[in-house]
Amino acid sequence: MLKNIISKLILNKDLSNLELNFLFNKIINAEINENLISAILTLISRNGYNYKNILVASKILRKKLIKVKVPKNSIDTCGTGGDGKHTLNVSTAAAIVLAGLGVNVVKHGNRSITSKCGSADVLEKLGINILDNKKNLEKKIKKDKFIFLFAPNYHLTMKNVANVRKNLPFKTIFNLLGPLINPGLIKRQIIGIFDKKLLVPYINVLKSLGHKKVWVFHSNEGLDEISIFNKTKVYELNNKKIKSFIINPKSIIKKKYNFKSILGKDAEYNSKKIVEIFNGKHNAFLEIVALNAAAGLVISEKESNLKKAYYKTKSYLLSGNAIEKINQLIK
């Protein structure tokens, strides 16, 4: 069966659900060698991702994950990564902002794979324990409103593809699976996607997985964040209904900023930039974090209007009070 599936992939033919289940189980369970896994992931990447292969793969991994008990209204800000822009850790900073404003945030993430600095890297550099055990984290979410779920600790089978992913010079389908396999099995998310062509299949996957309220977005300049520089296309899932709209930052943010000002470096540099804006330093990074956190307020239904939510998140950051949240998480 495997040879037949590989032949179909080479010819760019659609695989059935049965074939996809067989294939992804073989990959995830390490029943085939790394060279073959690498070739298969390369073919899938070349052929393009679609609703069917994302859904099948995510369902397999969701069955295998170690589940964490979290409040029902929790939110995640984990995006797909892989946009190649090497920006500062916007979604991670936005997650801490949301927690500071009373939203339960179950942040799912990993160390850097396709970027210079992953969410785990920057949180660790900030002094936050990224390796805390499950029991402690289930208590902490109630007290601190924020926990970080380090992906390798909850997806033990993913170690079987870790080396392959590290060695491939491009993003794979596993980039797309990260936000879909949060161990808290949360129902509310803001998710940046690295390719605008994937917005429609991705929002439909989230619908099939039973999510309640989600924004999936991609900006015109290719960011997997809501941009402060250019328009961002958003697809919203809200109680099984899907709609799309455009966020034009010019209608919210009056000042123009340079894209280079949000470029990141290593974990030490990125963590310093987070501390700066949490102490109230007003710059482009503060603005983009405020805007993305504002989307989180809308998704968590703390606010109904993005502009109003943005004023709230920006005011919170400018006050300098946000640094208290980081200090609390470090303790």
SULMOZI-V937209 format. One record per residue. N is the residue number from 0. RES is the residue in one letter. PHI is phi as a letter, one per 20 degrees, with the letter a starting at -180 (999 if undefined). OMEGA is omega as a letter, one per 40 degrees, with the letter a starting at -180 (* if undefined). BURIAL is # if it has 24 or more other ideal C-beta (glycine too) atoms within 12 Angstrom, else .. Layout:
n=N res=RES phi=PHI omega=OMEGA burial=BURIAL
n=N res=RES phi=PHI omega=OMEGA burial=BURIAL
This chain:
n=0 res=M phi=999 omega=a burial=.
n=1 res=L phi=f omega=i burial=.
n=2 res=K phi=f omega=a burial=.
n=3 res=N phi=f omega=i burial=.
n=4 res=I phi=f omega=i burial=#
n=5 res=I phi=f omega=i burial=#
n=6 res=S phi=f omega=i burial=.
n=7 res=K phi=f omega=i burial=.
n=8 res=L phi=f omega=i burial=#
n=9 res=I phi=f omega=a burial=.
n=10 res=L phi=e omega=a burial=.
n=11 res=N phi=l omega=i burial=.
n=12 res=K phi=e omega=i burial=.
n=13 res=D phi=f omega=i burial=.
n=14 res=L phi=e omega=i burial=#
n=15 res=S phi=f omega=i burial=.
n=16 res=N phi=g omega=i burial=.
n=17 res=L phi=f omega=a burial=.
n=18 res=E phi=f omega=i burial=#
n=19 res=L phi=f omega=i burial=#
n=20 res=N phi=g omega=i burial=#
n=21 res=F phi=g omega=a burial=#
n=22 res=L phi=f omega=a burial=#
n=23 res=F phi=f omega=i burial=#
n=24 res=N phi=f omega=i burial=#
n=25 res=K phi=f omega=a burial=#
n=26 res=I phi=f omega=a burial=#
n=27 res=I phi=f omega=i burial=#
n=28 res=N phi=e omega=i burial=.
n=29 res=A phi=l omega=i burial=.
n=30 res=E phi=e omega=i burial=.
n=31 res=I phi=c omega=a burial=#
n=32 res=N phi=f omega=a burial=.
n=33 res=E phi=f omega=i burial=.
n=34 res=N phi=f omega=i burial=.
n=35 res=L phi=f omega=i burial=.
n=36 res=I phi=g omega=i burial=#
n=37 res=S phi=g omega=i burial=#
n=38 res=A phi=f omega=a burial=.
n=39 res=I phi=f omega=i burial=#
n=40 res=L phi=f omega=i burial=#
n=41 res=T phi=f omega=i burial=#
n=42 res=L phi=f omega=i burial=#
n=43 res=I phi=f omega=i burial=#
n=44 res=S phi=f omega=i burial=#
n=45 res=R phi=f omega=a burial=.
n=46 res=N phi=f omega=a burial=.
n=47 res=G phi=o omega=i burial=.
n=48 res=Y phi=e omega=i burial=#
n=49 res=N phi=b omega=a burial=#
n=50 res=Y phi=g omega=a burial=#
n=51 res=K phi=f omega=a burial=#
n=52 res=N phi=f omega=i burial=#
n=53 res=I phi=f omega=a burial=#
n=54 res=L phi=f omega=a burial=#
n=55 res=V phi=f omega=a burial=#
n=56 res=A phi=f omega=a burial=#
n=57 res=S phi=f omega=i burial=#
n=58 res=K phi=f omega=i burial=#
n=59 res=I phi=f omega=a burial=#
n=60 res=L phi=f omega=i burial=#
n=61 res=R phi=f omega=i burial=#
n=62 res=K phi=f omega=a burial=.
n=63 res=K phi=e omega=a burial=#
n=64 res=L phi=f omega=i burial=#
n=65 res=I phi=e omega=a burial=#
n=66 res=K phi=f omega=i burial=.
n=67 res=V phi=d omega=a burial=#
n=68 res=K phi=e omega=a burial=.
n=69 res=V phi=c omega=i burial=#
n=70 res=P phi=g omega=a burial=#
n=71 res=K phi=g omega=a burial=.
n=72 res=N phi=e omega=a burial=#
n=73 res=S phi=f omega=a burial=#
n=74 res=I phi=c omega=i burial=#
n=75 res=D phi=c omega=i burial=#
n=76 res=T phi=d omega=a burial=#
n=77 res=C phi=f omega=i burial=#
n=78 res=G phi=d omega=a burial=#
n=79 res=T phi=f omega=a burial=#
n=80 res=G phi=m omega=i burial=#
n=81 res=G phi=m omega=i burial=#
n=82 res=D phi=e omega=i burial=#
n=83 res=G phi=m omega=a burial=.
n=84 res=K phi=e omega=i burial=#
n=85 res=H phi=l omega=i burial=#
n=86 res=T phi=e omega=i burial=#
n=87 res=L phi=f omega=a burial=#
n=88 res=N phi=e omega=a burial=#
n=89 res=V phi=f omega=a burial=#
n=90 res=S phi=f omega=i burial=#
n=91 res=T phi=f omega=i burial=#
n=92 res=A phi=f omega=i burial=#
n=93 res=A phi=f omega=i burial=#
n=94 res=A phi=f omega=a burial=#
n=95 res=I phi=f omega=i burial=#
n=96 res=V phi=g omega=a burial=#
n=97 res=L phi=f omega=i burial=#
n=98 res=A phi=f omega=i burial=#
n=99 res=G phi=f omega=i burial=#
n=100 res=L phi=e omega=i burial=#
n=101 res=G phi=n omega=i burial=#
n=102 res=V phi=e omega=i burial=#
n=103 res=N phi=f omega=a burial=#
n=104 res=V phi=d omega=i burial=#
n=105 res=V phi=d omega=a burial=#
n=106 res=K phi=e omega=i burial=#
n=107 res=H phi=d omega=a burial=#
n=108 res=G phi=a omega=a burial=#
n=109 res=N phi=b omega=i burial=#
n=110 res=R phi=f omega=a burial=#
n=111 res=S phi=g omega=i burial=#
n=112 res=I phi=c omega=i burial=#
n=113 res=T phi=d omega=a burial=#
n=114 res=S phi=d omega=i burial=#
n=115 res=K phi=f omega=a burial=#
n=116 res=C phi=b omega=i burial=#
n=117 res=G phi=e omega=a burial=#
n=118 res=S phi=f omega=i burial=#
n=119 res=A phi=f omega=a burial=#
n=120 res=D phi=f omega=a burial=#
n=121 res=V phi=f omega=i burial=#
n=122 res=L phi=f omega=i burial=#
n=123 res=E phi=f omega=i burial=#
n=124 res=K phi=f omega=i burial=#
n=125 res=L phi=f omega=i burial=#
n=126 res=G phi=o omega=i burial=.
n=127 res=I phi=e omega=a burial=#
n=128 res=N phi=f omega=a burial=.
n=129 res=I phi=e omega=a burial=#
n=130 res=L phi=d omega=a burial=.
n=131 res=D phi=f omega=a burial=#
n=132 res=N phi=f omega=a burial=.
n=133 res=K phi=g omega=a burial=.
n=134 res=K phi=f omega=i burial=.
n=135 res=N phi=f omega=a burial=.
n=136 res=L phi=f omega=i burial=#
n=137 res=E phi=f omega=i burial=#
n=138 res=K phi=e omega=a burial=.
n=139 res=K phi=f omega=a burial=#
n=140 res=I phi=f omega=i burial=#
n=141 res=K phi=f omega=a burial=.
n=142 res=K phi=e omega=a burial=.
n=143 res=D phi=e omega=a burial=#
n=144 res=K phi=m omega=a burial=#
n=145 res=F phi=b omega=i burial=#
n=146 res=I phi=c omega=i burial=#
n=147 res=F phi=d omega=i burial=#
n=148 res=L phi=d omega=a burial=#
n=149 res=F phi=f omega=a burial=#
n=150 res=A phi=g omega=a burial=#
n=151 res=P phi=g omega=a burial=#
n=152 res=N phi=f omega=a burial=#
n=153 res=Y phi=d omega=i burial=#
n=154 res=H phi=c omega=a burial=#
n=155 res=L phi=f omega=a burial=.
n=156 res=T phi=f omega=a burial=#
n=157 res=M phi=f omega=i burial=#
n=158 res=K phi=f omega=a burial=.
n=159 res=N phi=f omega=i burial=#
n=160 res=V phi=d omega=a burial=#
n=161 res=A phi=g omega=a burial=#
n=162 res=N phi=f omega=i burial=.
n=163 res=V phi=f omega=a burial=#
n=164 res=R phi=f omega=a burial=#
n=165 res=K phi=f omega=a burial=.
n=166 res=N phi=e omega=i burial=.
n=167 res=L phi=f omega=a burial=#
n=168 res=P phi=e omega=a burial=.
n=169 res=F phi=b omega=i burial=.
n=170 res=K phi=f omega=i burial=#
n=171 res=T phi=c omega=i burial=#
n=172 res=I phi=g omega=a burial=#
n=173 res=F phi=f omega=i burial=#
n=174 res=N phi=g omega=a burial=#
n=175 res=L phi=f omega=a burial=#
n=176 res=L phi=e omega=a burial=#
n=177 res=G phi=g omega=a burial=#
n=178 res=P phi=f omega=a burial=#
n=179 res=L phi=e omega=a burial=#
n=180 res=I phi=c omega=i burial=#
n=181 res=N phi=f omega=a burial=#
n=182 res=P phi=f omega=i burial=#
n=183 res=G phi=e omega=a burial=#
n=184 res=L phi=l omega=a burial=#
n=185 res=I phi=f omega=a burial=#
n=186 res=K phi=d omega=a burial=#
n=187 res=R phi=c omega=a burial=#
n=188 res=Q phi=b omega=i burial=#
n=189 res=I phi=d omega=a burial=#
n=190 res=I phi=c omega=i burial=#
n=191 res=G phi=e omega=a burial=#
n=192 res=I phi=d omega=a burial=#
n=193 res=F phi=f omega=a burial=#
n=194 res=D phi=b omega=a burial=#
n=195 res=K phi=f omega=i burial=#
n=196 res=K phi=f omega=a burial=.
n=197 res=L phi=e omega=a burial=#
n=198 res=L phi=g omega=a burial=#
n=199 res=V phi=f omega=i burial=#
n=200 res=P phi=f omega=a burial=#
n=201 res=Y phi=f omega=a burial=#
n=202 res=I phi=f omega=i burial=#
n=203 res=N phi=f omega=i burial=.
n=204 res=V phi=f omega=i burial=#
n=205 res=L phi=f omega=i burial=#
n=206 res=K phi=f omega=a burial=#
n=207 res=S phi=f omega=i burial=.
n=208 res=L phi=e omega=i burial=#
n=209 res=G phi=n omega=i burial=.
n=210 res=H phi=f omega=a burial=#
n=211 res=K phi=e omega=a burial=#
n=212 res=K phi=b omega=a burial=#
n=213 res=V phi=b omega=i burial=#
n=214 res=W phi=d omega=i burial=#
n=215 res=V phi=d omega=a burial=#
n=216 res=F phi=b omega=i burial=#
n=217 res=H phi=b omega=a burial=#
n=218 res=S phi=e omega=a burial=#
n=219 res=N phi=f omega=i burial=.
n=220 res=E phi=e omega=i burial=.
n=221 res=G phi=n omega=i burial=#
n=222 res=L phi=f omega=i burial=#
n=223 res=D phi=e omega=i burial=#
n=224 res=E phi=c omega=i burial=#
n=225 res=I phi=f omega=a burial=#
n=226 res=S phi=e omega=i burial=#
n=227 res=I phi=e omega=a burial=#
n=228 res=F phi=d omega=a burial=#
n=229 res=N phi=b omega=i burial=#
n=230 res=K phi=f omega=i burial=.
n=231 res=T phi=c omega=i burial=#
n=232 res=K phi=e omega=a burial=#
n=233 res=V phi=c omega=i burial=#
n=234 res=Y phi=d omega=a burial=#
n=235 res=E phi=d omega=i burial=#
n=236 res=L phi=d omega=a burial=#
n=237 res=N phi=b omega=a burial=#
n=238 res=N phi=l omega=i burial=.
n=239 res=K phi=m omega=i burial=.
n=240 res=K phi=d omega=a burial=.
n=241 res=I phi=d omega=i burial=#
n=242 res=K phi=b omega=i burial=.
n=243 res=S phi=c omega=i burial=.
n=244 res=F phi=b omega=i burial=.
n=245 res=I phi=d omega=i burial=.
n=246 res=I phi=d omega=i burial=#
n=247 res=N phi=d omega=a burial=.
n=248 res=P phi=f omega=a burial=#
n=249 res=K phi=f omega=i burial=.
n=250 res=S phi=e omega=a burial=.
n=251 res=I phi=d omega=a burial=#
n=252 res=I phi=d omega=a burial=#
n=253 res=K phi=e omega=a burial=.
n=254 res=K phi=e omega=i burial=.
n=255 res=K phi=e omega=a burial=.
n=256 res=Y phi=c omega=i burial=#
n=257 res=N phi=e omega=a burial=.
n=258 res=F phi=g omega=a burial=#
n=259 res=K phi=f omega=a burial=.
n=260 res=S phi=f omega=i burial=.
n=261 res=I phi=d omega=i burial=#
n=262 res=L phi=f omega=a burial=#
n=263 res=G phi=d omega=i burial=#
n=264 res=K phi=c omega=i burial=.
n=265 res=D phi=e omega=a burial=.
n=266 res=A phi=f omega=a burial=#
n=267 res=E phi=f omega=i burial=.
n=268 res=Y phi=f omega=a burial=.
n=269 res=N phi=f omega=i burial=#
n=270 res=S phi=f omega=i burial=#
n=271 res=K phi=f omega=i burial=.
n=272 res=K phi=f omega=i burial=#
n=273 res=I phi=f omega=i burial=#
n=274 res=V phi=g omega=i burial=#
n=275 res=E phi=g omega=a burial=#
n=276 res=I phi=f omega=i burial=#
n=277 res=F phi=f omega=i burial=#
n=278 res=N phi=e omega=i burial=.
n=279 res=G phi=o omega=i burial=.
n=280 res=K phi=f omega=a burial=.
n=281 res=H phi=e omega=i burial=.
n=282 res=N phi=b omega=a burial=#
n=283 res=A phi=f omega=a burial=#
n=284 res=F phi=f omega=i burial=#
n=285 res=L phi=g omega=a burial=#
n=286 res=E phi=f omega=a burial=#
n=287 res=I phi=f omega=i burial=#
n=288 res=V phi=f omega=i burial=#
n=289 res=A phi=f omega=a burial=#
n=290 res=L phi=f omega=i burial=#
n=291 res=N phi=f omega=i burial=#
n=292 res=A phi=f omega=i burial=#
n=293 res=A phi=g omega=i burial=#
n=294 res=A phi=f omega=i burial=#
n=295 res=G phi=f omega=i burial=#
n=296 res=L phi=f omega=i burial=#
n=297 res=V phi=f omega=a burial=#
n=298 res=I phi=f omega=i burial=#
n=299 res=S phi=e omega=i burial=#
n=300 res=E phi=m omega=i burial=.
n=301 res=K phi=e omega=i burial=#
n=302 res=E phi=c omega=a burial=#
n=303 res=S phi=d omega=a burial=.
n=304 res=N phi=c omega=a burial=.
n=305 res=L phi=f omega=a burial=#
n=306 res=K phi=f omega=i burial=#
n=307 res=K phi=f omega=i burial=.
n=308 res=A phi=f omega=i burial=#
n=309 res=Y phi=f omega=i burial=#
n=310 res=Y phi=f omega=a burial=.
n=311 res=K phi=f omega=a burial=#
n=312 res=T phi=f omega=i burial=#
n=313 res=K phi=f omega=i burial=#
n=314 res=S phi=f omega=i burial=.
n=315 res=Y phi=f omega=i burial=#
n=316 res=L phi=f omega=a burial=#
n=317 res=L phi=f omega=a burial=#
n=318 res=S phi=f omega=a burial=#
n=319 res=G phi=n omega=a burial=.
n=320 res=N phi=f omega=a burial=.
n=321 res=A phi=f omega=a burial=#
n=322 res=I phi=f omega=i burial=#
n=323 res=E phi=f omega=i burial=.
n=324 res=K phi=f omega=i burial=#
n=325 res=I phi=f omega=i burial=#
n=326 res=N phi=f omega=i burial=.
n=327 res=Q phi=f omega=a burial=.
n=328 res=L phi=f omega=i burial=#
n=329 res=I phi=f omega=i burial=.
n=330 res=K phi=f omega=* burial=.
